[in-house]
Amino acid sequence: MQEKKIFLIAEIGINHNGDINIAKKLIDLASEAGFDAVKFQKRTVNKVYSEKYLKLYRESPWGNTQKAQKEGLELGESEYQEIDKYCKAKKIIWFASSWDLDSQIFLRKFDLKLNKIASPMLGNLPLIKMVADEKKKTFISTGMSSLEEIDKVVNIFLQKNCPFELMHCNSTYPLPDDEANISCILTLKERYNCEVGYSGHESSLIVVSTIATALGATSIERHITLDRTMYGTDQAASIQANSLKNFVSTIRKVHKILGDGRKKISDKEMTARKKLRVDIK
């Protein structure tokens, strides 16, 4: 049985919609609800996407091309400086998943204690090697990847002696509960003999993450939002503001329910025993 406190990550990602005030509100909500950390995504748009793709039509609040939409969702250095100060004041950890080498270099401007490899980046070996070279604990989401592909990433982190934690993940947005395949947490633990968390994209609030916790997940990452109806592809797979405290308290309660696995007679049970037990020799 696991005795360590589960690490809860509120994935803000791009749900701030490029607005620092929304980002701050989400940080407030995560902190007040009792999450351990908030996480963002950082991309250099013209490095992650091809010029041809960026010219494609995409209706958004920022314009009618993929480039306008992608750039509209990004925060710049001044905003991240503000986020850094704000999270320190709130006493909550923040970190980010980078989607390209320049973004990872950018994140080095801040004294971040954690890194994250997002599922789409599991095939980006130069980025993975750059992250592992930093020797910071790294959460590695495993969505859209085979075990053989995960093997390559794990071997890089082992060779570079960088601490890591895998995260079972299904990269469907939103994820139907019956496709969560939470038993993969056990599969990953057995294969890699490491800590394994869960990064979820289901629209349901608690059930999948509760089962993941009961199966021994060492971390839970869930997207959060002010309102699921807001603009953005991740909003519908997020936990809404008014449900965050209930989510955290429920997940924290799972560990108390699981207990330590040692068979013993509690003081309260001993009181019942004295009243009810009959020993016949």
RANOR-V999083 format. One record per helix or strand of 3 or more residues. SS is the DSSP state (alpha for helix, beta for strand). FROM is the first residue (numbers start at 1). LEN is the number of residues. If there is no record, write none. Layout:
ss=[SS;SS]
from=[FROM;FROM]
len=[LEN;LEN]
//
This chain:
ss=[beta;alpha;beta;alpha;alpha;beta;beta;alpha;alpha;beta;alpha;beta;alpha;alpha;beta;alpha;beta;alpha;alpha;beta;alpha;beta;alpha;alpha;alpha]
from=[7;20;37;45;51;57;63;66;77;93;101;114;119;125;137;147;164;177;184;196;207;219;235;241;267]
len=[7;14;6;4;4;4;3;7;14;6;7;4;3;9;5;13;6;3;9;5;8;7;3;18;10]
//
